[in-house]
Structures are given as structure tokens and as C-alpha cells.
Amino acid sequence: AEAGAAEGVKFDLGLPADFVAKQKALGAVSLRKRKRDYGPIVYKDAHGKACFDEMLKNEQEFSGEWVVFYHSYSCAAILYEVQAAVGSVLFRFKAEFAGLPRILAHGFKHIPDASRMLEEFPKWKDQDHNPAFKAVGLCATSGLLAPDSEAPAKSVFLAGYSVGSLAGVLQKLLGAVGVPKGKIEGLAKDILGLSSKHGLDTSGIPGGKKCKSGRSGHMLQIFLRRELCDKYVYPAFPFGVPDKKRDLPLSKYLAEKSPVEGQVRITLNPDVFLRATYARMFTFSADPTYHKNRSAFIKELVELLEPILGDEAVREKAAKGIFGGKPPEWWTPEDQSDKAAMPAGRYASSSMD
């Protein structure tokens, strides 16, 4: 049962035990009727191979009640990390485990889910390059090892995948999440300095630096409860064109067909994807230094933001700005960063018990 958006979406979760047991027995979806072939680029790289091993281990753990998708990116990493840190302070987002691609909820009032996106899509001559899509949508693939015509995970992981200029975007983001205007430029410089310290490639941002390894790629592994798959995700061809052949619906395709392949478009509504009950995400970085340092970087990034978002009135204003009005009922105005903490073993478990 779903409540109104102002109160925050709510879903009754529960799948038949025999269905869950069957999916667990089938195992990691990326390995169903597919060899564990990482491709020459990843296989020859010890760190890349270890990341893929870990992603497939996660798939096995979450194979019962969850679907999985993969989003490749590079230059946008700094934006995802800042949004994750803001999400930690304001909304208990588990930023130590993953970046957050979307936090500004304004666009989701118009396009809250996949069915609404599919209604709007025919109007977009530029397809998934349309600003309305970029405000709410995310391009992803449905398998780690599957071939893909645009961005196969095992080909793009080390170098990353990126589209468009990020000039001025960091400053715009900081303003949108409640940072006072007079503090935006100074904070942006501090964030870039902190990124350089920990090895995060920020070369896509004016004033940013390349990481020493030259590996700017990242992979976001996204788990979503099976019950929510068809509401927030649709199968797609390149540029977001709907793929009706896999729309059985998509949840049925992912559960019953193998090997799975093909792209998807996700309506990454923060009212759902901020909440570990409904979604879990994991960031894997191609640069070994940053991958190792990421949790420390996020901790220091949260510490940078806390003095600015440290006042309850500022946090409330920021939350209203992010959600374009009244925040969901699950939100409370106190600093959430300590409450966001969760042991890695619990977060990486398919059960919240």
C-alpha cells in the first residue's frame, strides 16, 4: 500500500518463501547461464578483479528478495559523494557504502516513478539526454558481465563513463542543498582539496585534479527490493528507448530469464533510494587508493558539511529545498549522521533483522 508523497511512500514488502528460496538457489543473477568472464581489461588487474569478485558476492547474498543494476560513471563521482554526505547529515543515508546519484526531489514531483517517465518519454526529442530525465533518471545495466552496446560494465569500469560538462555544477549543487551563498566557493575548494588528499579524480570539475593512477571509473551497484522493481525501473535500449520484449514485466524477466542482459532506466526517487529498507547501494572505485580511502573521505566530507548544516533551522530549510516543500514524514530535523552509521556486515546482508 502506498501513501501520498507528502507523507513519504510506503510499501508492504513480502515475497512467497518458495519464490525467495528458488531465487537464492539460482544465485547471482550475473552468473545465471553465464561464465565468470571478467574480460581481459578487468581480469588482468588485481584490484579490478577483486571489485568484481565482491560485486558477485553481494549479488549472491541479495539474490532472494532483491534485483540488481549497475551504473558506470567517472566525472560525476564528486557530485555523488557530496550528495551522499548531505544525505548522511539530513536523511541517515548510508554514505560510507555508496555515492548518491540523485538527492534533489523537485523533478520527482512531476516524474515520481517509471510509469510516469514512460508517459513523458515520447515528448523528449533528445530522449534520455533531456533535462527532465537527467533530473530524475539513471542509466544502468541489468548484469555485471553481460554485453552491452553502450557501456558494458567489464569494459568501462577502469576508465569510467561520462557525458556532459560539469562546469559550475558543484557550486550549484551546494546551493541547492542549503549551503549559504557566501560559503559556497570556499566549501567547493575545500571539497576539491579533500578529494585530492584521498585520491578521488575530480578532473571533470574546473580546478580539480586527476588521480595518480589515471583510473577515473566507478561502478554503483544498486539493489532494489523486487516488489518495487517495476514501479521504478523499466527495460531500455540505448538513449532510454523502451524495450518491450523484456517488459514481462521487468521483474519477471529478471527472475525467470537467463542469461539476463540489456540496459534499464531507473527513476531514482530519493524517497525510496535513501532508505535501506527499500534499496542498498555499493560504490566500487577503479582507483585502488580512493577505493581504500573512500570511507575516510566520506567521514571528513561529512565533517566539512556539518558546521554549515549544523543548525537545525538550516537543516530544515535544506530538507524543504531538497524535497521542494514539506519533507517526508520519516524525516526529523536533528543531525542524522550518527544515526546513519551501520555495521558493514548488517548493510551487506539481505535481511534487516
Buried (B, 14 or more C-beta within 10 A) or exposed (E): EEEEBEEBBBBEEEBEEEEBEBBBEBEBBBBBEBEEEBBEBBBEBEBBEBBBEBBBEBBBBBBBBBBBBBBBBBBBBBBBBBBBBBBBBBBBBBBBBBBBBBBBBBBBEEBBBBEBBBEBBEEBEEBBEBEBBBBBBBBBBBBBBBBBEEBBBBBBBBBBBBEEEBEEBBBEBBBBBBBEEEBBEEBBEBBBEBBBEBBBBBBBBBEBBBBEBEBBBBBBBBBBBBBBBBBBBBBBBEBBEBBEEBBBBBBBBBBEEBBBBBBBBBBBBBBBBBBBEBBBBBBBBBBBBBBEBBBEBBBBBBEBBBEBBEEEEBBBBBBBBBBEEEBBEBBBBEBBBEEBEBEEEEBBEBEEE
